[in-house]
Amino acid sequence: MFISMPSAAGGEWGGVTGIKRLLGARAFRLLEELEYRRIIQLAKSFIKRKGSVVAFQKNAWNALHSEDDHMYKIERAKSGKLQGTLKGTKITLLGVPPTRLTGPCREVLRKLL
């Protein structure tokens, strides 16, 4: 989980957008930086040679991908072609459709993993 703060599944205050709205843009950028550091630390500690990190959201992909990787495009995620490297590591980063798109998300995960 990239943003480790719980939120409603939908509605005006739901999801990542709701958290950003609640905190404000400046605080949200700080939260993203702290969450990025947390993910990198966990990945370096737990992911071994053939492991991967999976990003289920656009903001997670944008915060975690290396500079040379593709920018987030939902079409790339849906086709299983949103692949790169976790920033600052050699760990594979996979971008998949958001979990709210259950069918496409499941199919891409099956294909990639």
Buried (B, 14 or more C-beta within 10 A) or exposed (E): EBBEEEBEEEEEEBBBEBBBBEBEEEEBEEBBEEBBEEBBEEBEEEBEEEEBBBBBBBBBBBBBBBEEBBEBBBEBBBEBEBBBBBBEBEBBBBBBBBEEBEEBBEBBBEEBE
